[in-house]
Amino acid sequence: MNPDDSISDANPSQHLRGEELQSIPLKPQKLEHGLYVIATPIGNLRDITLRALETLHMADHILAEDTRQTRKLLESYDIKTPLSAYHDHNAAKRVPKLIQELSAGKTFALVSDAGTPLVSDPGFKLVRAAIEAKIEVYPLPGASAVLAGLVKSGLPSDRFVFAGFLPPKSGARQTALDALSRVKATLIFFETGPRIKACLKDIESVLGPRDIVLTRELTKRYEEARYGTAAELVESVSETPPKGEIVLLVGPPQGDGLWSEAEVISGLKDLISEAGMKRASSDIAAQSGWAKRDVYQLALKLK
């Protein structure tokens, strides 16, 4: 499931209706049979491509993670294609039958609640099965909370790693963060409002004072971004807890490259007497690309 509370729009009366769609000056494309994986809006209903609308109109059947959610989109654009549920709980049962129908020449459109299917939802199971059965899979690109958050963040975008939801428990979350601590790229996570404060505390503990951006309600009326270090954002979310699901972006470690252990120890020796062990560990972690707690362990040995 993507991190979007619901499909919504301030003025749904302005959406294209079915008859208006037919008047768009584009030559309709004949659909080849196969599986069409279609990105849908993450909030604002206008964020859908003409090709996506055309395919949803022409497909034999639409598979949706939540039919109630998808029906809002279909009704807004006067799309009457048959719709049924495909999600984690029924995937094992449905996939064999769907593959059989696809092999017989049916055309299916796969959508998630919002955004691009296969990003934190069960669509990949059907896609893998289709590929194994030599059924053509057609991706129809469009809205993505991951990319929207990256654009809004202003963090380095030449390399980024999407890591989905972190584990809910602190110990497992810190282990997952530690595994990512030396990755020289912007890290992107999904997170929920109730867990965000604890998550930020673990990020501060493991990754140190990196640039972080918390985004929510992307493309919606109350779109928001908060910028700062983990410590600063802990204070922000304590004062004003964010609601709903969040795209959280963490900047790469500072510095030109990962330091060797000898370089970390040398840096600690220079700083500990001046700034104290905790502050020195935090500063060296930010500069070296090392996890904060690993630097702190070296500092303890020096002491």
C-alpha positions as a Markdown table, in Angstrom:
| # | Residue | x | y | z |
|---|---|---|---|---|
| 1 | Met | 0.0 | 0.0 | 0.0 |
| 2 | Asn | 1.3 | 3.4 | -0.9 |
| 3 | Pro | 1.5 | 6.2 | 1.7 |
| 4 | Asp | -1.5 | 8.2 | 0.6 |
| 5 | Asp | -4.6 | 8.6 | 2.8 |
| 6 | Ser | -7.1 | 8.8 | 0.0 |
| 7 | Ile | -7.7 | 9.9 | -3.5 |
| 8 | Ser | -9.1 | 13.4 | -3.3 |
| 9 | Asp | -9.4 | 16.7 | -5.2 |
| 10 | Ala | -10.6 | 20.1 | -4.4 |
| 11 | Asn | -12.8 | 20.4 | -7.5 |
| 12 | Pro | -13.8 | 17.0 | -8.9 |
| 13 | Ser | -16.4 | 18.6 | -11.2 |
| 14 | Gln | -13.5 | 19.7 | -13.5 |
| 15 | His | -12.4 | 16.1 | -14.3 |
| 16 | Leu | -12.7 | 14.8 | -17.9 |
| 17 | Arg | -15.8 | 12.7 | -18.3 |
| 18 | Gly | -15.9 | 9.7 | -20.6 |
| 19 | Glu | -17.4 | 11.6 | -23.6 |
| 20 | Glu | -14.9 | 14.4 | -23.2 |
| 21 | Leu | -12.0 | 11.9 | -23.2 |
| 22 | Gln | -13.1 | 10.8 | -26.6 |
| 23 | Ser | -12.6 | 14.3 | -27.9 |
| 24 | Ile | -9.0 | 14.5 | -26.9 |
| 25 | Pro | -7.0 | 15.0 | -30.2 |
| 26 | Leu | -5.0 | 11.8 | -29.8 |
| 27 | Lys | -5.4 | 8.8 | -31.9 |
| 28 | Pro | -6.6 | 6.0 | -29.6 |
| 29 | Gln | -4.1 | 3.1 | -29.4 |
| 30 | Lys | -5.3 | -0.5 | -29.8 |
| 31 | Leu | -4.6 | -2.4 | -26.7 |
| 32 | Glu | -2.4 | -5.5 | -27.1 |
| 33 | His | -3.5 | -8.2 | -24.8 |
| 34 | Gly | -1.5 | -8.5 | -21.6 |
| 35 | Leu | -1.1 | -6.9 | -18.1 |
| 36 | Tyr | -1.1 | -3.1 | -17.9 |
| 37 | Val | 0.4 | -1.8 | -14.6 |
| 38 | Ile | -1.0 | 1.7 | -14.2 |
| 39 | Ala | 0.1 | 4.5 | -11.9 |
| 40 | Thr | -2.9 | 6.5 | -10.5 |
| 41 | Pro | -3.0 | 9.8 | -8.6 |
| 42 | Ile | -1.6 | 9.9 | -5.0 |
| 43 | Gly | -4.0 | 12.7 | -4.0 |
| 44 | Asn | -5.0 | 15.1 | -6.7 |
| 45 | Leu | -7.2 | 13.3 | -9.2 |
| 46 | Arg | -5.9 | 15.4 | -12.1 |
| 47 | Asp | -2.5 | 13.7 | -11.8 |
| 48 | Ile | -3.3 | 10.9 | -14.2 |
| 49 | Thr | -2.1 | 10.5 | -17.8 |
| 50 | Leu | -4.3 | 10.4 | -20.9 |
| 51 | Arg | -2.8 | 7.0 | -21.7 |
| 52 | Ala | -3.8 | 5.7 | -18.3 |
| 53 | Leu | -7.4 | 6.9 | -18.7 |
| 54 | Glu | -7.6 | 5.4 | -22.2 |
| 55 | Thr | -6.3 | 2.1 | -21.0 |
| 56 | Leu | -8.7 | 1.9 | -18.0 |
| 57 | His | -11.5 | 2.5 | -20.4 |
| 58 | Met | -10.4 | -0.1 | -22.9 |
| 59 | Ala | -9.2 | -2.9 | -20.6 |
| 60 | Asp | -11.4 | -6.0 | -20.2 |
| 61 | His | -11.0 | -5.8 | -16.4 |
| 62 | Ile | -9.4 | -3.7 | -13.7 |
| 63 | Leu | -7.7 | -5.2 | -10.6 |
| 64 | Ala | -7.5 | -2.9 | -7.6 |
| 65 | Glu | -6.0 | -3.1 | -4.2 |
| 66 | Asp | -9.1 | -1.5 | -2.7 |
| 67 | Thr | -12.1 | -1.3 | -5.0 |
| 68 | Arg | -13.8 | 1.4 | -2.9 |
| 69 | Gln | -10.8 | 3.6 | -3.4 |
| 70 | Thr | -10.4 | 2.9 | -7.1 |
| 71 | Arg | -14.1 | 3.4 | -7.7 |
| 72 | Lys | -13.8 | 7.1 | -6.7 |
| 73 | Leu | -11.3 | 7.5 | -9.5 |
| 74 | Leu | -13.3 | 5.5 | -12.1 |
| 75 | Glu | -16.5 | 7.4 | -11.3 |
| 76 | Ser | -14.7 | 10.8 | -11.6 |
| 77 | Tyr | -13.8 | 9.9 | -15.2 |
| 78 | Asp | -16.9 | 7.9 | -16.1 |
| 79 | Ile | -15.0 | 4.7 | -16.5 |
| 80 | Lys | -17.3 | 1.6 | -16.4 |
| 81 | Thr | -14.8 | -1.2 | -16.9 |
| 82 | Pro | -15.5 | -4.2 | -14.6 |
| 83 | Leu | -13.5 | -3.9 | -11.3 |
| 84 | Ser | -12.5 | -6.5 | -8.7 |
| 85 | Ala | -10.1 | -6.8 | -5.8 |
| 86 | Tyr | -6.6 | -8.0 | -6.0 |
| 87 | His | -4.5 | -7.7 | -2.7 |
| 88 | Asp | -2.2 | -9.5 | -0.3 |
| 89 | His | -5.0 | -11.6 | 1.2 |
| 90 | Asn | -6.3 | -13.1 | -2.1 |
| 91 | Ala | -3.2 | -13.0 | -4.3 |
| 92 | Ala | -2.3 | -16.6 | -3.9 |
| 93 | Lys | -5.8 | -17.7 | -4.8 |
| 94 | Arg | -6.3 | -15.3 | -7.7 |
| 95 | Val | -3.0 | -15.3 | -9.5 |
| 96 | Pro | -3.4 | -18.8 | -11.2 |
| 97 | Lys | -6.9 | -17.9 | -12.6 |
| 98 | Leu | -5.7 | -14.4 | -13.7 |
| 99 | Ile | -2.7 | -16.0 | -15.5 |
| 100 | Gln | -5.0 | -18.4 | -17.2 |
| 101 | Glu | -7.3 | -15.6 | -18.5 |
| 102 | Leu | -4.3 | -13.5 | -19.6 |
| 103 | Ser | -2.9 | -16.4 | -21.5 |
| 104 | Ala | -6.3 | -16.8 | -23.2 |
| 105 | Gly | -6.0 | -13.2 | -24.5 |
| 106 | Lys | -7.7 | -11.1 | -21.8 |
| 107 | Thr | -6.4 | -7.6 | -21.0 |
| 108 | Phe | -6.1 | -6.6 | -17.4 |
| 109 | Ala | -5.3 | -3.2 | -15.8 |
| 110 | Leu | -3.6 | -3.4 | -12.4 |
| 111 | Val | -3.8 | -0.4 | -10.0 |
| 112 | Ser | -2.9 | 0.2 | -6.4 |
| 113 | Asp | -4.8 | 2.4 | -3.9 |
| 114 | Ala | -2.7 | 5.3 | -5.1 |
| 115 | Gly | 0.5 | 5.9 | -6.9 |
| 116 | Thr | 2.6 | 3.4 | -8.9 |
| 117 | Pro | 1.7 | -0.3 | -8.3 |
| 118 | Leu | 4.4 | -2.7 | -7.1 |
| 119 | Val | 5.8 | 0.0 | -4.7 |
| 120 | Ser | 5.0 | -1.5 | -1.3 |
| 121 | Asp | 2.0 | -3.5 | -2.6 |
| 122 | Pro | 1.4 | -7.1 | -3.8 |
| 123 | Gly | 1.3 | -6.3 | -7.5 |
| 124 | Phe | 4.8 | -7.7 | -8.0 |
| 125 | Lys | 3.5 | -11.3 | -7.4 |
| 126 | Leu | 1.2 | -11.0 | -10.4 |
| 127 | Val | 3.8 | -9.4 | -12.5 |
| 128 | Arg | 6.4 | -12.1 | -11.8 |
| 129 | Ala | 3.8 | -14.8 | -12.6 |
| 130 | Ala | 2.9 | -13.0 | -15.8 |
| 131 | Ile | 6.6 | -12.8 | -16.9 |
| 132 | Glu | 7.1 | -16.5 | -16.1 |
| 133 | Ala | 4.1 | -17.3 | -18.2 |
| 134 | Lys | 5.5 | -15.2 | -21.1 |
| 135 | Ile | 2.7 | -12.7 | -20.8 |
| 136 | Glu | 3.6 | -9.1 | -21.8 |
| 137 | Val | 3.6 | -6.6 | -19.0 |
| 138 | Tyr | 3.1 | -2.9 | -19.9 |
| 139 | Pro | 4.1 | -0.3 | -17.3 |
| 140 | Leu | 2.2 | 3.0 | -17.6 |
| 141 | Pro | 4.2 | 5.5 | -15.6 |
| 142 | Gly | 2.7 | 8.4 | -13.6 |
| 143 | Ala | 2.4 | 9.6 | -10.0 |
| 144 | Ser | 4.8 | 8.3 | -7.3 |
| 145 | Ala | 5.0 | 9.4 | -3.7 |
| 146 | Val | 8.7 | 8.4 | -3.7 |
| 147 | Leu | 9.6 | 10.6 | -6.6 |
| 148 | Ala | 7.3 | 13.5 | -5.5 |
| 149 | Gly | 8.9 | 13.4 | -2.1 |
| 150 | Leu | 12.4 | 13.4 | -3.6 |
| 151 | Val | 11.7 | 16.4 | -5.8 |
| 152 | Lys | 10.2 | 18.4 | -2.9 |
| 153 | Ser | 13.0 | 17.5 | -0.5 |
| 154 | Gly | 15.8 | 19.3 | -2.3 |
| 155 | Leu | 18.1 | 16.4 | -1.2 |
| 156 | Pro | 20.7 | 14.9 | -3.7 |
| 157 | Ser | 18.7 | 13.0 | -6.4 |
| 158 | Asp | 21.6 | 11.6 | -8.4 |
| 159 | Arg | 21.5 | 8.5 | -6.2 |
| 160 | Phe | 18.7 | 7.4 | -3.9 |
| 161 | Val | 17.6 | 4.2 | -2.2 |
| 162 | Phe | 13.9 | 3.5 | -1.5 |
| 163 | Ala | 13.7 | 1.3 | 1.6 |
| 164 | Gly | 9.9 | 1.1 | 2.2 |
| 165 | Phe | 8.7 | 0.9 | 5.8 |
| 166 | Leu | 11.3 | 0.5 | 8.5 |
| 167 | Pro | 10.5 | -2.2 | 11.2 |
| 168 | Pro | 8.1 | -1.0 | 13.9 |
| 169 | Lys | 10.3 | -2.0 | 16.8 |
| 170 | Ser | 13.3 | 0.1 | 17.8 |
| 171 | Gly | 15.9 | -2.7 | 17.9 |
| 172 | Ala | 15.1 | -4.0 | 14.5 |
| 173 | Arg | 14.7 | -0.5 | 13.1 |
| 174 | Gln | 18.2 | 0.5 | 14.3 |
| 175 | Thr | 19.6 | -2.7 | 12.8 |
| 176 | Ala | 18.0 | -1.8 | 9.4 |
| 177 | Leu | 19.3 | 1.8 | 9.6 |
| 178 | Asp | 22.8 | 0.5 | 10.5 |
| 179 | Ala | 22.8 | -1.6 | 7.3 |
| 180 | Leu | 22.0 | 1.6 | 5.3 |
| 181 | Ser | 24.4 | 3.9 | 7.3 |
| 182 | Arg | 27.2 | 3.8 | 4.8 |
| 183 | Val | 25.2 | 4.1 | 1.6 |
| 184 | Lys | 26.2 | 7.3 | -0.2 |
| 185 | Ala | 22.7 | 8.1 | -1.4 |
| 186 | Thr | 19.5 | 9.8 | -0.2 |
| 187 | Leu | 17.5 | 7.3 | 1.7 |
| 188 | Ile | 13.7 | 7.3 | 1.3 |
| 189 | Phe | 11.2 | 5.6 | 3.7 |
| 190 | Phe | 7.5 | 5.4 | 4.2 |
| 191 | Glu | 6.4 | 6.0 | 7.8 |
| 192 | Thr | 3.2 | 6.6 | 9.8 |
| 193 | Gly | 2.3 | 9.5 | 12.1 |
| 194 | Pro | 2.1 | 7.5 | 15.3 |
| 195 | Arg | 5.7 | 6.0 | 14.7 |
| 196 | Ile | 7.5 | 9.0 | 13.3 |
| 197 | Lys | 8.9 | 10.4 | 16.6 |
| 198 | Ala | 10.4 | 7.1 | 17.6 |
| 199 | Cys | 11.8 | 6.6 | 14.1 |
| 200 | Leu | 13.4 | 10.0 | 14.1 |
| 201 | Lys | 15.1 | 9.3 | 17.4 |
| 202 | Asp | 16.5 | 6.0 | 16.0 |
| 203 | Ile | 17.8 | 7.9 | 12.9 |
| 204 | Glu | 19.5 | 10.4 | 15.1 |
| 205 | Ser | 21.0 | 7.6 | 17.2 |
| 206 | Val | 22.3 | 5.5 | 14.3 |
| 207 | Leu | 22.9 | 8.0 | 11.4 |
| 208 | Gly | 23.8 | 11.2 | 13.3 |
| 209 | Pro | 22.9 | 14.8 | 12.3 |
| 210 | Arg | 22.0 | 14.4 | 8.6 |
| 211 | Asp | 19.7 | 16.6 | 6.5 |
| 212 | Ile | 16.2 | 15.2 | 6.8 |
| 213 | Val | 12.9 | 16.1 | 5.1 |
| 214 | Leu | 9.5 | 14.9 | 6.3 |
| 215 | Thr | 6.8 | 15.2 | 3.7 |
| 216 | Arg | 3.1 | 14.4 | 3.9 |
| 217 | Glu | -0.1 | 15.0 | 2.0 |
| 218 | Leu | 1.8 | 15.2 | -1.3 |
| 219 | Thr | -0.2 | 16.8 | -4.1 |
| 220 | Lys | -3.1 | 17.4 | -1.8 |
| 221 | Arg | -4.5 | 20.7 | -0.4 |
| 222 | Tyr | -2.5 | 20.5 | 2.9 |
| 223 | Glu | 0.8 | 19.3 | 1.4 |
| 224 | Glu | 3.6 | 19.8 | 3.9 |
| 225 | Ala | 7.3 | 19.5 | 4.2 |
| 226 | Arg | 9.4 | 19.9 | 7.3 |
| 227 | Tyr | 13.2 | 20.3 | 7.0 |
| 228 | Gly | 16.0 | 19.9 | 9.6 |
| 229 | Thr | 18.1 | 17.3 | 11.4 |
| 230 | Ala | 16.5 | 14.3 | 13.1 |
| 231 | Ala | 16.8 | 16.1 | 16.5 |
| 232 | Glu | 15.1 | 19.2 | 15.1 |
| 233 | Leu | 12.3 | 17.2 | 13.6 |
| 234 | Val | 11.8 | 15.3 | 16.8 |
| 235 | Glu | 11.0 | 18.6 | 18.4 |
| 236 | Ser | 8.7 | 19.6 | 15.5 |
| 237 | Val | 6.6 | 16.4 | 15.6 |
| 238 | Ser | 6.4 | 16.6 | 19.4 |
| 239 | Glu | 4.9 | 20.1 | 19.1 |
| 240 | Thr | 2.7 | 19.3 | 16.0 |
| 241 | Pro | 2.3 | 15.6 | 15.4 |
| 242 | Pro | 1.8 | 14.9 | 11.6 |
| 243 | Lys | -1.2 | 12.9 | 10.6 |
| 244 | Gly | -1.4 | 10.2 | 8.1 |
| 245 | Glu | 1.4 | 8.4 | 6.3 |
| 246 | Ile | 4.7 | 10.1 | 5.5 |
| 247 | Val | 7.5 | 10.0 | 3.0 |
| 248 | Leu | 10.7 | 10.5 | 5.0 |
| 249 | Leu | 13.9 | 11.4 | 3.2 |
| 250 | Val | 17.4 | 11.3 | 4.8 |
| 251 | Gly | 20.3 | 12.9 | 3.1 |
| 252 | Pro | 23.6 | 11.0 | 2.4 |
| 253 | Pro | 26.5 | 11.0 | 4.8 |
| 254 | Gln | 28.6 | 14.2 | 4.5 |
| 255 | Gly | 32.1 | 14.2 | 3.2 |
| 256 | Asp | 33.8 | 13.0 | 0.1 |
| 257 | Gly | 34.0 | 9.3 | 0.9 |
| 258 | Leu | 33.9 | 6.7 | 3.7 |
| 259 | Trp | 36.7 | 7.1 | 6.2 |
| 260 | Ser | 38.9 | 4.2 | 7.2 |
| 261 | Glu | 38.9 | 3.1 | 10.9 |
| 262 | Ala | 42.3 | 4.8 | 11.4 |
| 263 | Glu | 40.9 | 8.1 | 10.1 |
| 264 | Val | 37.9 | 7.9 | 12.4 |
| 265 | Ile | 40.1 | 7.2 | 15.4 |
| 266 | Ser | 42.3 | 10.1 | 14.4 |
| 267 | Gly | 39.4 | 12.4 | 14.1 |
| 268 | Leu | 38.0 | 11.3 | 17.5 |
| 269 | Lys | 41.3 | 11.9 | 19.2 |
| 270 | Asp | 41.4 | 15.5 | 17.9 |
| 271 | Leu | 37.8 | 16.2 | 19.0 |
| 272 | Ile | 37.0 | 14.3 | 22.2 |
| 273 | Ser | 39.1 | 16.6 | 24.5 |
| 274 | Glu | 37.5 | 19.6 | 23.0 |
| 275 | Ala | 33.9 | 18.7 | 22.4 |
| 276 | Gly | 33.3 | 15.6 | 24.6 |
| 277 | Met | 32.7 | 12.0 | 23.5 |
| 278 | Lys | 29.1 | 12.3 | 22.5 |
| 279 | Arg | 29.4 | 15.4 | 20.4 |
| 280 | Ala | 32.7 | 14.2 | 18.8 |
| 281 | Ser | 31.1 | 10.9 | 17.9 |
| 282 | Ser | 28.2 | 12.7 | 16.3 |
| 283 | Asp | 30.3 | 15.1 | 14.3 |
| 284 | Ile | 32.7 | 12.4 | 13.1 |
| 285 | Ala | 29.8 | 10.2 | 12.1 |
| 286 | Ala | 28.4 | 13.0 | 9.9 |
| 287 | Gln | 31.7 | 13.6 | 8.2 |
| 288 | Ser | 33.0 | 10.0 | 7.9 |
| 289 | Gly | 30.0 | 8.1 | 6.6 |
| 290 | Trp | 30.1 | 5.8 | 9.6 |
| 291 | Ala | 27.1 | 4.9 | 11.7 |
| 292 | Lys | 27.0 | 7.1 | 14.8 |
| 293 | Arg | 26.9 | 4.2 | 17.2 |
| 294 | Asp | 29.9 | 2.5 | 15.5 |
| 295 | Val | 31.9 | 5.8 | 16.0 |
| 296 | Tyr | 30.7 | 6.0 | 19.6 |
| 297 | Gln | 32.0 | 2.4 | 20.2 |
| 298 | Leu | 35.4 | 3.4 | 18.9 |
| 299 | Ala | 35.3 | 6.5 | 21.2 |
| 300 | Leu | 34.6 | 4.3 | 24.2 |
| 301 | Lys | 37.6 | 2.2 | 23.4 |
| 302 | Leu | 39.8 | 5.3 | 23.2 |
| 303 | Lys | 38.5 | 6.5 | 26.5 |
